Amino acid sequence: MPPKKLVGSTPSAVANSKPRRSSRLANLSSKPLSARLSTNKPRSRTMNEAGLGDGPGQSSQPPQKKRKPSGQRKPRSPSTSRRDVSPTTQIEGPSALPNHTQLETSARALSVHDEDSQYNAAKVEEAREALLRDYPYARTVELEEMLEAYFPKREDLDLDSLCKKLQKNGVITKNKWKSPMVPASPKKVSSHKEIVFRFLDRLYTALQQAWKELRTANSSLPKLTTELLIKGKGSQEAVRHNHSKPDGAFAFGGKICSAAESKGVESSWSWMNIVCPMGFKKNDDDEDKLDDYQKVVWGMHEVMHNDPRRRFVFGLTIANTTIRLWFQNRTTLVASHPFHLHTDWRKLVHILIALGTADRKALGYDDTMVLRGCDEDGEDIFDISVFEQGENDTYASEPRITTYRTVERIKDYTADVLTGRATRVWKVRKVVNGQMDGPELVLKDTWINDDRKPEHVILGQIRKELEEKGDPRIRHFLTCDTAGWVPVTKADPGIQDHTYRVHCRQVVFNCNPATDVIPLLPFLAPRLQKMSSVTTDQRIHYRIVFSEVGKPLKAQGTFDRMFFALQGGLCGCGAIHDTGHIHRDVSANNILLVMRDASSAPCRCPGPSLDGVPETGKILVPVIMDLEHSVNVNDNKASHHVRTGTWDSMASEVQSRYWRFLPSKYKLAEYPTRWCQHALHDLEPFLWIAVRILFKYLVPGVSLVSSRSYASSSSYSLIFPPIQELPRQLNPIMIDYAILGCLPEPYHVFRSPMMGWARFLIESYEKAYEHSHPSMVISEIGRTSPEVVQGCSDFLSLLRNEVKANPALQGELEDVTNRVSYYYH
């Protein structure tokens, strides 16, 4: 008999319910919430009746939209994995795109990847495909505009004299490169590609000679700084431990002290030295050009990912005689319109000499972060400068500069994507007179949207208001040690490192975002129409240092501690709402447990089973962090802010950008025309985090259900949909079917609390919307937050009670991420 419609969802009702056995399900589990099923209301259809998927006791059918499995990933290290990103290219300047695109962005901009990403696949091809699935095309612009934006002017490099010198030296004959030094058509040369494209080495040697002759007469011209490398025996050592290598590159020569050095890799080929990876193809058909584009984009990504000092990177592709210049920073991936190897030789000269004579700043290096060496494990050590910024979002006349030395890398998975925040977090200590001093702290380096308040300002406002009220929930927030914008260079701290104002000198590209594109994955081209509009958001480099060093949710080891951490995060989230803010990015990665003094004022949220370390007077306290996307609900812009969140924990309405839970009495014509994110959307993610914990961790002595992957269960795929698929549905029956069909029998005790929690959230949405309709003012909707926070915490208490009552669920957990497949790829 299928489950009937749920009519009650309080935690007490769930706790007192007695599941009734069904003969059809007797061999699997009891049917949840039977004591609360009503026979007076029409029953809901089962998932099979509704056409939604497999039911209990039936064979699972894969969802209709499948992706080819890409195998098991190989993690980079125990502490790091994936992260944050925009699926679409952002073009410099507020005038580069139509006005209607300025208010929209995809939820995936922050959330495409977390630490389980296929970016960390052992095979380069799999990792590259995962990268490009989320960024399947690049914008194309005029080469002249890119040269103006990123390179010195022609007159500053005296290009006219250089071109005349090349003609005089016989390098250029009949207005093209001399043959056979440069072949007229590389595809007609029978030798292997690596041999054919060594003509670039000969060409650049001739260019260097001409440049040295010019500098003899004009010493004001810049010196040659980089060397041109053509693919040979060297191989870059990336953090992923793959051995991909571009066909060629501009790179700084000389030794570097990094993980690559310690492994005996040629230093010039290290990603830490490369400033412009290159891709070569003898043929220029569409398939070869596409492969060329993919490989050079991957190489640029490797540079930006593996070296945290990089602000931007260049790339170059040559397919026969067709050349494109590429550029990537934290908001943009652009390629030039194609130009010809021979007929446009002056343009190639401009590019090569600009790359050959640029200093480290002009080639994207950040001099406020210095590579000091590497530890015995091969982990790079950096000295990072933080320029203190006041709470009024401005620098002092002479900002206080504090230098920190990295002790341990905590996470950097959001740097796995092509564009976005690229947040990296280290455990650090202050540097005083060249030596480390003081306690360990946590430093976060990130690229935030330039129209948002910096995190330390938001955190300061929330903490100040709670402190003035004497609110003990202040303990659920971190303490800022210092913070500020990152300048372009140490020598001039007054100029912020900005992706538009600095990186491209405020050049506005004249391009059509709908047509001026290069597809990087053609088979995904039809999906581009489903993607949200491109934004003109630009980013500023920012750093913040926190006083507390804690442990993330995933490191808590038991179900009880994880659910306790969620309760503390909920308490902190309620405090955020009470100060008039919403968080907008609640995820498992944003909940941390730290040690606090036991003497600090306790709040009303439940405590842990183990109260810290009694002999030290410390207790374990959860904190909620990463407040950079928080907004004040009374801000005029709050109703128009971009959608944010982490996909796996994102509220169902946030994924769909649609009012799903308006009471049924409202007709379609009465639906609000404008959707907005509000306080209750901060609370639903706690349910999805709790559900995901069950699927991610296994207690000792319990085996996975058969060998099938979670992805083969359509009920699982409906509550945790892959990116770019249909948004998730907040449906108690789907959650129940997923737990029953995918998880081992000891986990079935969680079915009733999880179903009740989902039902409670649906009723909370309906109640809040009924009171706020038709204006749907987000501050009005948020007034129900305190009771919803309490209700969610009560359901977490039910989960903890189930753990305490079942010894089989109390052991140290094993992460089974590597043993199951969550999604089709």
PAZAKOL-52233 format. One record per residue (C-alpha): residue in one letter; x, y, z. Coordinates in steps of 0.5 Angstrom, whole numbers, padded with zeros to 4 digits, always signed. Last residue first. Example, Ala and Ser with C-alpha at 12.3 -4.5 7.8 and 13.67 -1.06 7.14 Angstrom:
residues 2
S+0027-0002+0014;A+0025-0009+0016;
This chain:
residues 825
H+0058+0025-0032;Y+0053+0021-0028;Y+0052+0023-0021;Y+0054+0020-0014;S+0058+0014-0016;V+0060+0010-0010;R+0067+0008-0007;N+0071+0014-0007;T+0066+0018-0004;V+0065+0013+0002;D+0068+0017+0007;E+0068+0013+0013;L+0065+0014+0020;E+0068+0013+0027;G+0062+0009+0031;Q+0056+0011+0034;L+0051+0008+0029;A+0051+0001+0031;P+0050+0003+0038;N+0043+0005+0036;A+0039+0009+0041;K+0044+0015+0041;V+0044+0015+0034;E+0037+0016+0034;N+0037+0021+0039;R+0042+0025+0035;L+0037+0025+0029;L+0031+0027+0033;S+0036+0033+0036;L+0037+0035+0029;F+0029+0035+0028;D+0029+0040+0034;S+0034+0044+0031;C+0030+0045+0025;G+0024+0047+0029;Q+0028+0052+0033;V+0030+0055+0026;V+0023+0055+0023;E+0021+0058+0029;P+0026+0064+0029;S+0026+0065+0022;T+0018+0066+0021;R+0020+0074+0021;G+0024+0072+0014;I+0018+0073+0010;E+0017+0080+0012;S+0024+0082+0011;I+0024+0079+0004;V+0018+0083+0002;M+0013+0078-0002;S+0008+0083-0004;P+0002+0079-0006;H+0003+0075-0001;S+0007+0076+0006;H+0002+0072+0011;E+0001+0066+0006;Y+0008+0066+0004;A+0011+0065+0011;K+0005+0059+0012;E+0007+0056+0006;Y+0014+0056+0007;S+0014+0053+0014;E+0009+0048+0011;I+0014+0046+0006;L+0020+0046+0012;F+0016+0042+0016;R+0014+0036+0011;A+0022+0036+0010;W+0023+0035+0017;G+0018+0030+0018;M+0021+0026+0012;M+0028+0026+0015;P+0025+0025+0022;S+0022+0019+0020;R+0027+0016+0015;F+0033+0016+0020;V+0031+0009+0023;H+0033+0007+0016;Y+0040+0008+0017;P+0041+0001+0020;E+0038-0002+0014;P+0044+0000+0009;L+0042+0006+0004;C+0040+0007-0003;G+0033+0004-0004;L+0030+0006+0003;I+0034+0013+0004;A+0032+0015-0003;Y+0025+0013-0002;D+0024+0017+0004;I+0027+0023+0001;M+0023+0022-0005;I+0017+0021+0000;P+0019+0028+0004;N+0019+0032-0003;L+0023+0038-0003;Q+0025+0037-0011;R+0031+0039-0014;P+0032+0043-0020;L+0032+0039-0027;E+0039+0038-0030;Q+0045+0043-0031;I+0049+0041-0025;P+0047+0034-0022;P+0040+0033-0018;F+0041+0031-0011;I+0034+0030-0009;L+0031+0028-0016;S+0038+0024-0017;Y+0037+0020-0011;S+0030+0018-0013;S+0032+0016-0020;S+0037+0011-0017;S+0043+0009-0021;A+0047+0015-0019;Y+0047+0013-0012;S+0052+0007-0015;R+0050+0000-0015;S+0055-0005-0011;S+0050-0008-0007;V+0047-0003-0001;L+0054-0001+0002;S+0056-0005+0008;V+0056-0004+0016;G+0061-0006+0020;P+0064+0001+0022;V+0059+0007+0020;L+0059+0009+0013;Y+0059+0017+0011;K+0057+0020+0004;F+0050+0018+0004;L+0048+0019+0011;I+0052+0026+0011;R+0048+0028+0004;V+0041+0028+0008;A+0044+0032+0014;I+0047+0037+0009;W+0040+0037+0005;L+0036+0039+0011;F+0041+0044+0013;P+0040+0047+0006;E+0033+0049+0008;L+0035+0054+0013;D+0038+0059+0009;H+0032+0059+0004;L+0028+0061+0010;A+0032+0067+0010;H+0030+0070+0003;Q+0032+0069-0004;C+0028+0073-0009;W+0023+0072-0015;R+0019+0077-0019;T+0013+0076-0022;P+0009+0074-0016;Y+0004+0069-0017;E-0003+0071-0017;A-0004+0070-0025;L-0003+0062-0023;K-0008+0062-0018;Y-0007+0062-0011;K-0011+0057-0007;S-0005+0052-0007;P-0001+0056-0002;L+0005+0059-0005;F+0011+0053-0004;R+0014+0053-0011;W+0016+0060-0012;Y+0021+0060-0018;R+0028+0061-0018;S+0029+0053-0020;Q+0036+0052-0015;V+0034+0057-0010;E+0027+0054-0010;S+0030+0048-0008;A+0034+0050-0003;M+0042+0049-0004;S+0046+0044-0001;D+0048+0040-0007;W+0049+0046-0011;T+0053+0051-0006;G+0049+0058-0006;T+0048+0064-0009;R+0042+0068-0013;V+0044+0075-0015;H+0041+0081-0011;H+0035+0084-0014;S+0031+0084-0008;A+0037+0086-0003;K+0039+0092-0008;N+0034+0097-0003;D+0038+0094+0003;N+0033+0092+0008;V+0035+0085+0008;N+0042+0086+0009;V+0046+0082+0005;S+0051+0076+0006;H+0055+0073+0000;E+0062+0075+0004;L+0059+0071+0010;D+0064+0065+0010;M+0063+0063+0017;I+0058+0059+0021;V+0061+0057+0028;P+0060+0051+0032;V+0063+0051+0039;L+0067+0045+0043;I+0068+0047+0050;K+0075+0049+0053;G+0077+0049+0061;T+0083+0046+0059;E+0082+0040+0064;P+0075+0040+0061;V+0077+0038+0053;G+0071+0039+0049;D+0064+0038+0052;L+0063+0031+0049;S+0056+0029+0047;P+0055+0036+0044;G+0051+0042+0047;P+0044+0044+0044;C+0042+0051+0042;R+0040+0056+0048;C+0046+0060+0048;P+0052+0059+0053;A+0056+0065+0056;S+0063+0064+0056;S+0066+0061+0062;A+0068+0054+0058;D+0073+0058+0054;R+0072+0057+0046;M+0074+0051+0042;V+0072+0051+0034;L+0068+0047+0030;L+0066+0050+0023;I+0060+0050+0018;N+0061+0054+0012;N+0064+0047+0008;A+0057+0044+0009;S+0054+0049+0006;V+0050+0055+0007;D+0051+0061+0002;R+0046+0066+0002;H+0047+0068+0009;I+0041+0073+0010;H+0042+0079+0014;G+0037+0083+0019;T+0041+0082+0025;D+0036+0077+0027;H+0037+0073+0021;I+0044+0073+0022;A+0043+0070+0029;G+0038+0065+0026;C+0044+0063+0022;G+0048+0062+0028;C+0043+0058+0032;L+0043+0054+0025;G+0050+0053+0025;G+0050+0050+0032;Q+0045+0045+0030;L+0049+0043+0024;A+0055+0042+0029;F+0051+0037+0033;F+0049+0033+0027;M+0056+0032+0025;R+0058+0031+0032;D+0053+0026+0033;F+0054+0022+0026;T+0061+0021+0028;G+0068+0023+0025;Q+0068+0031+0026;A+0073+0032+0020;K+0067+0033+0015;L+0064+0039+0019;P+0071+0043+0019;K+0076+0043+0024;G+0078+0050+0028;V+0083+0055+0028;E+0080+0062+0031;S+0084+0068+0030;F+0081+0070+0023;V+0085+0073+0017;I+0082+0076+0011;R+0084+0077+0004;Y+0081+0081-0002;H+0083+0081-0009;I+0077+0085-0013;R+0072+0082-0018;Q+0068+0084-0024;D+0060+0083-0025;T+0058+0084-0032;T+0054+0078-0032;V+0052+0073-0037;S+0045+0070-0037;S+0043+0064-0034;M+0044+0057-0038;K+0039+0054-0042;Q+0041+0056-0049;L+0048+0054-0047;R+0045+0047-0047;P+0044+0046-0054;A+0052+0047-0055;L+0054+0041-0050;F+0056+0037-0056;P+0060+0042-0058;L+0065+0042-0052;L+0070+0048-0052;P+0065+0053-0057;I+0068+0059-0059;V+0064+0065-0058;D+0062+0072-0061;T+0055+0070-0063;A+0050+0071-0056;P+0056+0076-0053;N+0056+0080-0058;C+0063+0084-0058;N+0066+0091-0057;F+0071+0089-0051;V+0071+0095-0046;V+0078+0097-0044;Q+0078+0099-0037;R+0086+0098-0037;C+0085+0090-0038;H+0088+0087-0031;V+0087+0094-0027;R+0080+0097-0028;Y+0077+0091-0030;T+0080+0085-0026;H+0081+0089-0020;D+0088+0089-0016;Q+0087+0095-0012;I+0091+0101-0013;G+0093+0105-0006;P+0098+0100-0004;D+0103+0102-0009;A+0110+0099-0008;K+0107+0093-0005;T+0104+0091-0012;V+0097+0091-0015;P+0094+0092-0008;V+0090+0086-0004;W+0084+0089-0001;G+0084+0088+0007;A+0083+0084+0013;T+0086+0083+0020;D+0084+0079+0026;C+0077+0078+0025;T+0074+0073+0030;L+0069+0068+0028;F+0062+0067+0029;H+0058+0062+0033;R+0060+0065+0040;I+0056+0071+0038;R+0050+0067+0040;P+0051+0069+0047;D+0047+0076+0045;G+0049+0081+0050;K+0045+0086+0046;E+0051+0091+0044;E+0055+0084+0043;L+0050+0082+0038;E+0050+0088+0034;K+0057+0089+0034;R+0058+0082+0032;I+0053+0082+0026;Q+0056+0089+0024;G+0064+0086+0024;L+0062+0080+0020;I+0059+0084+0015;V+0065+0089+0015;H+0070+0083+0015;E+0067+0080+0009;P+0068+0085+0004;K+0062+0089+0002;R+0059+0087-0005;D+0060+0091-0011;D+0067+0089-0013;N+0065+0081-0013;I+0070+0078-0009;W+0077+0074-0011;T+0079+0070-0005;D+0085+0069+0000;K+0083+0067+0007;L+0088+0066+0012;V+0087+0062+0019;L+0091+0063+0025;E+0097+0059+0029;P+0099+0063+0035;G+0105+0068+0036;D+0111+0069+0032;M+0114+0066+0025;Q+0121+0069+0024;G+0123+0074+0019;N+0124+0080+0024;V+0116+0078+0025;V+0112+0074+0021;K+0105+0072+0023;R+0103+0065+0023;V+0099+0061+0018;K+0093+0056+0017;W+0092+0057+0010;V+0085+0058+0006;R+0084+0059-0002;T+0078+0062-0005;A+0078+0062-0013;R+0073+0067-0013;G+0070+0065-0020;T+0073+0063-0026;L+0076+0057-0029;V+0074+0052-0024;D+0079+0049-0019;A+0081+0055-0015;T+0074+0053-0011;Y+0078+0047-0009;D+0083+0051-0005;K+0083+0048+0002;I+0087+0048+0009;R+0094+0049+0006;E+0099+0048+0012;V+0104+0053+0016;T+0103+0059+0011;R+0107+0065+0013;Y+0104+0071+0015;T+0106+0079+0014;T+0102+0084+0017;I+0102+0091+0013;R+0099+0097+0017;P+0095+0102+0012;E+0099+0108+0011;S+0093+0113+0009;A+0088+0108+0012;Y+0085+0104+0007;T+0077+0104+0006;D+0071+0100+0007;N+0069+0104+0013;E+0071+0098+0017;G+0078+0100+0016;Q+0083+0096+0012;E+0089+0093+0014;F+0094+0091+0008;V+0095+0083+0009;S+0102+0080+0006;I+0103+0073+0005;D+0109+0069+0006;F+0109+0063+0002;I+0111+0055+0003;D+0110+0050-0002;E+0108+0043+0000;G+0114+0038-0002;D+0113+0034+0004;E+0119+0036+0007;D+0117+0044+0007;C+0117+0048+0001;G+0121+0055-0001;R+0119+0062+0001;L+0114+0063-0005;V+0112+0071-0004;M+0105+0073-0004;T+0105+0081-0004;D+0108+0081-0011;D+0102+0078-0015;Y+0104+0075-0021;G+0100+0076-0028;L+0105+0077-0033;A+0105+0085-0033;K+0107+0084-0025;R+0113+0079-0027;D+0116+0084-0032;A+0114+0084-0039;T+0120+0083-0045;G+0118+0076-0048;L+0111+0077-0047;A+0111+0083-0051;I+0116+0081-0056;L+0112+0075-0058;I+0105+0079-0058;H+0107+0085-0062;V+0111+0080-0067;L+0105+0076-0068;K+0101+0082-0070;R+0107+0084-0075;W+0106+0077-0078;D+0099+0078-0080;T+0100+0076-0087;H+0105+0070-0085;L+0102+0067-0079;H+0095+0069-0080;F+0090+0072-0075;P+0084+0069-0071;H+0079+0073-0067;S+0082+0074-0060;A+0080+0069-0055;V+0077+0071-0048;L+0076+0067-0041;T+0074+0072-0036;T+0072+0073-0029;R+0078+0071-0025;N+0083+0072-0030;Q+0084+0068-0037;F+0087+0071-0044;W+0088+0068-0050;L+0091+0070-0057;R+0089+0066-0063;I+0093+0064-0069;T+0091+0060-0076;T+0097+0058-0080;N+0097+0051-0079;A+0093+0051-0072;I+0096+0056-0067;T+0094+0057-0060;L+0097+0062-0055;G+0095+0063-0048;F+0096+0068-0043;V+0095+0068-0035;F+0092+0072-0030;R+0092+0074-0022;R+0097+0068-0021;R+0100+0068-0014;P+0096+0062-0012;D+0100+0058-0017;N+0097+0051-0018;H+0090+0053-0020;M+0092+0059-0025;V+0097+0055-0028;E+0093+0049-0029;H+0087+0053-0032;M+0092+0056-0037;G+0094+0049-0039;W+0087+0047-0039;V+0085+0053-0044;V+0091+0051-0048;K+0089+0044-0049;Q+0081+0045-0050;Y+0083+0050-0056;D+0088+0045-0059;D+0083+0040-0059;L+0077+0044-0062;K+0082+0047-0067;D+0084+0039-0069;E+0076+0038-0070;D+0075+0044-0074;D+0080+0043-0079;D+0086+0047-0078;N+0092+0042-0079;K+0099+0042-0076;K+0096+0043-0069;F+0100+0047-0064;G+0098+0049-0057;M+0101+0054-0052;P+0102+0056-0045;C+0103+0063-0043;V+0106+0065-0036;I+0110+0058-0034;N+0114+0059-0028;M+0110+0056-0023;W+0107+0051-0028;S+0114+0048-0028;W+0117+0047-0035;S+0123+0052-0033;S+0124+0048-0027;E+0125+0041-0030;V+0122+0036-0025;G+0126+0033-0020;K+0121+0032-0015;S+0124+0037-0010;E+0123+0042-0016;A+0116+0041-0017;A+0114+0042-0010;S+0117+0049-0010;C+0124+0053-0010;I+0125+0056-0017;K+0131+0055-0021;G+0132+0059-0027;G+0128+0061-0033;F+0121+0065-0033;A+0116+0062-0038;F+0113+0063-0045;A+0110+0056-0047;G+0110+0050-0052;D+0106+0044-0053;P+0103+0044-0047;K+0104+0039-0041;S+0100+0034-0038;H+0104+0030-0033;N+0098+0029-0028;H+0100+0029-0020;R+0094+0033-0019;V+0098+0038-0015;A+0102+0039-0022;E+0109+0037-0024;Q+0110+0040-0031;S+0114+0035-0036;G+0120+0036-0039;K+0122+0031-0045;G+0121+0036-0051;K+0115+0041-0052;I+0118+0048-0055;L+0120+0053-0049;L+0120+0061-0051;E+0124+0064-0045;T+0122+0070-0041;T+0125+0077-0039;L+0128+0080-0045;K+0130+0087-0043;P+0126+0093-0044;L+0127+0099-0048;S+0130+0105-0045;S+0137+0103-0048;N+0136+0105-0055;A+0142+0104-0060;T+0144+0097-0057;R+0137+0096-0055;L+0135+0095-0062;E+0141+0090-0063;K+0138+0086-0058;W+0131+0086-0060;A+0134+0084-0067;Q+0137+0078-0064;Q+0131+0076-0060;L+0127+0076-0066;A+0131+0072-0069;T+0131+0067-0063;Y+0124+0067-0063;L+0123+0065-0070;R+0128+0059-0070;D+0124+0057-0063;L+0118+0058-0067;F+0120+0054-0073;R+0120+0048-0067;F+0113+0047-0069;V+0115+0042-0075;I+0119+0038-0070;E+0114+0037-0065;K+0108+0036-0070;H+0112+0030-0073;S+0115+0031-0080;S+0111+0031-0087;V+0111+0039-0087;K+0104+0040-0091;K+0101+0042-0085;P+0106+0047-0083;S+0104+0052-0089;A+0109+0057-0091;P+0114+0054-0087;V+0118+0059-0082;M+0126+0058-0083;P+0124+0055-0090;S+0122+0060-0092;K+0123+0067-0089;W+0117+0070-0085;K+0112+0074-0089;N+0112+0081-0093;K+0116+0079-0099;T+0122+0077-0094;I+0122+0078-0087;V+0128+0075-0083;G+0132+0078-0088;N+0136+0082-0083;K+0133+0088-0086;Q+0126+0086-0085;L+0127+0084-0078;K+0130+0091-0077;K+0124+0094-0080;C+0119+0090-0076;L+0123+0092-0070;S+0123+0100-0072;D+0116+0100-0072;L+0115+0096-0066;D+0118+0101-0062;L+0116+0097-0055;D+0113+0104-0052;E+0110+0106-0059;R+0106+0099-0060;K+0103+0100-0054;P+0104+0095-0048;F+0100+0089-0048;Y+0093+0087-0044;A+0088+0092-0046;E+0090+0095-0052;L+0093+0088-0055;M+0086+0085-0053;E+0082+0090-0057;E+0087+0090-0063;L+0086+0082-0063;E+0078+0083-0064;V+0074+0079-0059;T+0072+0072-0058;R+0068+0069-0052;A+0070+0062-0049;Y+0065+0056-0049;P+0063+0050-0045;Y+0065+0053-0038;D+0062+0048-0033;R+0063+0042-0038;L+0070+0045-0039;L+0073+0043-0033;A+0070+0036-0032;E+0072+0035-0039;R+0079+0037-0037;A+0079+0032-0031;E+0077+0026-0035;E+0082+0028-0040;V+0088+0029-0035;K+0086+0022-0032;A+0087+0022-0025;A+0081+0025-0024;N+0081+0031-0019;Y+0077+0036-0023;Q+0072+0030-0022;S+0070+0034-0016;D+0068+0031-0010;E+0071+0037-0006;D+0066+0042-0008;H+0064+0044-0015;V+0059+0048-0019;S+0057+0052-0013;L+0058+0059-0014;A+0057+0061-0021;R+0053+0055-0021;A+0047+0059-0018;S+0047+0062-0025;T+0047+0070-0026;E+0042+0075-0027;L+0042+0083-0025;Q+0047+0085-0031;T+0044+0081-0036;H+0038+0086-0038;N+0043+0092-0039;P+0046+0088-0045;L+0054+0087-0045;A+0060+0090-0045;S+0058+0097-0042;P+0059+0095-0035;G+0067+0093-0037;E+0070+0087-0038;I+0066+0081-0041;Q+0064+0075-0036;T+0064+0068-0039;T+0059+0063-0037;P+0059+0057-0032;S+0062+0061-0026;V+0065+0058-0021;D+0067+0056-0014;R+0070+0049-0012;R+0075+0042-0012;S+0079+0038-0007;T+0084+0039-0001;S+0086+0037+0005;P+0087+0029+0004;S+0091+0031-0002;R+0090+0031-0010;P+0084+0026-0010;K+0084+0021-0015;R+0077+0021-0018;Q+0074+0014-0020;G+0071+0013-0026;S+0068+0018-0032;P+0061+0015-0032;K+0058+0017-0038;R+0052+0022-0037;K+0045+0021-0036;K+0038+0024-0038;Q+0033+0019-0037;P+0034+0018-0030;P+0037+0011-0029;Q+0032+0005-0027;S+0032+0002-0020;S+0029-0005-0019;Q+0023-0005-0014;G+0023-0006-0007;P+0022+0001-0005;G+0019+0006-0011;D+0023+0008-0017;G+0022+0014-0021;L+0018+0020-0022;G+0012+0018-0026;A+0007+0020-0021;E+0005+0013-0021;N+0012+0011-0020;M+0013+0016-0015;T+0007+0014-0011;R+0001+0018-0012;S-0001+0022-0006;R-0007+0020-0002;P-0014+0023-0002;K-0015+0026+0005;N-0019+0023+0011;T-0015+0017+0011;S-0009+0021+0014;L-0002+0018+0016;R+0001+0021+0022;A+0001+0014+0026;S+0004+0011+0019;L+0010+0016+0020;P+0015+0011+0016;K+0013+0005+0013;S+0018-0001+0016;S+0024-0004+0013;L+0026-0008+0007;N+0023-0015+0008;A+0017-0013+0010;L+0016-0008+0005;R+0010-0011+0001;S+0007-0014+0008;S+0007-0007+0010;R+0009-0006+0018;R+0007+0000+0021;P+0012+0005+0024;K+0010+0008+0031;S+0010+0016+0031;N+0012+0019+0038;A+0018+0022+0035;V+0015+0024+0029;A+0009+0028+0032;S+0014+0031+0037;P+0018+0034+0031;T+0012+0037+0028;S+0010+0035+0021;G+0003+0033+0021;V-0002+0032+0015;L+0003+0027+0010;K-0001+0024+0004;K-0001+0017+0004;P+0004+0012+0003;P+0003+0007-0002;M+0000+0000+0000;
